Amino acid sequence: LAIVAGTSLLNLVSLNLGPFGSIWPASLIWAACGWANQGPNAVVGLILFGLGLWVDLLTGGPLGAWAVVALVAHALTMLTARFSTAMASTPMGSAAVTGLFFLIAAFILSISSGKGFNVLAILVPIVSAVVVYPWVAPWFDLSEDEA
């Protein structure tokens, strides 16, 4: 929770890559992907929604937009894992699946709100989040493995 909230604060730093958007990872992907192994869970859903609202406040986006994107990506990642374990068998693979759903949800939300969609501006944070995910994945594993 703290890592997503903290990483999201980087959105306040004005450093970006022009048309490529922010260089900071879309850390909501980490939570949506990492917590997908929990299955349907109301607490996880509420936390993702809260983190999405936090990102909305930091980025100046429409309130609830990133919350919806995170929840949709999380739900679709869970669904994909149930039907295709091969796609989500590695941390990078599962993050890539979540990132793809994140991109699709952001695109649909942007188009439905009447705003244009800058693919590069959202793709750079998604790709950086997917690439970094294998290193942060253990922090999002809520499973209780017995030793």
N, C-alpha and C positions, 0 to 999 in steps of 0.2 A: 504494500500500500504506500509506504513512505517513498520507495524508489520511483514509483509512477508519479506521485505528487511532486517529488523533488525534480525529476527529469522534466516534468511539464513546466516547471518554473523557468527552464531554459528558453521557453517561448518568449519570455520577456526581454531576453537579450536580442538586440537589434541585428546581430550578425546573421546574414542570410546569403544565399547564392543567386540573388536577383530572380530571374524567371524560374529558377529551380527551387525556390522557396527556402524554408528553414533547413539548416543542416542537422537539427536535433532530431533524434529518433521519435517516432510516434509511439511512445511507451505504453499507451493504452493497448497496443497489440500484444505486449508482453503479458499483461494481466488477462486479456481476453483469451489468449492462447494457453497460458500457464494454468489458468483455472478451469479450462475446458475438461480436464480429467476428473473434475468433481461431479460432472453430470449436472443435470438441472438442480440448481441450488439458489434459493431465494436470497440468501445472505450475499452470495457472490454477485448475483444480479444487482442488488442494492449498492454494493460497493462499486461495481463497474459503472452504474448509473451516476453515483456520486463523483467518481473520478472523471467521468465524461463532463459533468457539470463544471467541475474544477477547470478542465481544459477549455471549456466554453468561456468561462470568466477570464482566463488568462489570455486567450487569443482574440477575444472580442467577437466571437462567433455567436450565432443565434443560440439562445439558451435551450439546451436539450439536444442540440444537433450531434455533438460528439458522444453524448450519452447514448443516443439511439444507434449511432454507428458502432460503438463498442458492444452494445447488447446484440445487435444483429450479427456482427462478426463472431462473437462468442457463441451464439446459438448455432450458426452455420458451421463453425469449427467442431462443435460437439456432434452435430448431425453427420458431418463428413467422417469423423473418427469412428462413428458407429458402423458406417457402411464401407469404409475403405481404410483399414488399418495400415496399409502400405503407404498411403499418402501422408499419414501423420506418425510414421514410425521413428523419425528422428526429430530432435528439437528444431533443426533448420527447416525440415519438411513441414512440420506442424505450424511453425511461424510463417512459412510461405503461404500455406493455405489460409491462415488467419489474415495475413496481409492482403491476399487477393480479395477475400470477402470484405475486408476493411475498405479497400479501394472501390469495390463495387457499391457498397453501402454509401460511401462518401459521394460517389458519382450520382447515385439516385437521389440522395438528399439534396445535393447541390442543384441538380436539374429541376427537382420538384419545387425548390424554393425560388426558382426563377433566376438564380445567379449562374454565371458562367463557371466552367470547371477547368482549372489549370492542372492538367495531368502531371506535369513535371513538378509543380509545387507540392503535390501530395505524394508523388512517387518517391522522391528523395527521402523524406522522413520514413516512409514505409520500408523502403529497401534498407535504410540504415538500422531500423528496428529489427528487421528479419536477420540481418547479418550479425547483430550483437546478441540476439536472443539466446544462442547456445551458452553464452557466458552468464546470462542472468536467469536462465531457466530454473536452476535449483532454488532460487529465492521465491519462485511462484508455485513450487510443488507443495500442495497442501495435503497430499496423500500421507497416510499414516502407515508407513512400512514398519513391519516388526523386524527387529534386529536378530 
